[in-house]
Amino acid sequence: MSISLTYTQARANLAKLLDEVSLNKEVVIINRKNAENVAMVSESELSFILETAHLLRSPKNAQRLLTALLRSQSEENKPQTVEALKEEFGLNE
């Protein structure tokens, strides 16, 4: 859910809004008269959104990621310990 308020309200509560955005990962929508509304998000959230969009831009890559996600959620794959994975891939020292 996002916080929606006017430009005047945002300006009057800017410090509090910045804390909500950065600490609680809230999205703030600032409604403006005669102009497009603006969303305020934390830098880390924006980075995540941009990275996700980049990874999903290619249909082939998006399908590969979806396949990997579905495979990881299936009951066929059981969690392994780090030691078991090292042994499986010959990484034991």
URGI-V424378 format. One record per backbone hydrogen bond with DSSP energy under -0.5 kcal/mol. NH is the residue of the N-H (numbers start at 1). CO is the residue of the C=O. Records with the same first field share a line. If there is no record, write none. Layout:
NH->CO, CO
//
This chain:
3->27
5->29
7->31
10->6
11->7
12->8
13->9
14->11
17->13
18->14
19->15
20->16
21->17
22->18
23->19
24->19, 20
25->21
26->20
27->1
28->40
29->3, 27
30->28, 38
31->5, 29
35->32
38->30
40->28
41->39
46->42
47->43
48->44
49->45
50->46
51->47
52->48
53->49
54->50
55->51
56->52
57->53, 54
58->54
59->57
62->58
63->59
64->60
65->61
66->62
67->63
68->64
69->65
70->66
71->67
72->68
73->69
74->70, 71
77->74
78->76
85->81
86->82
87->83
88->84
89->85
90->87
91->86
92->86
//
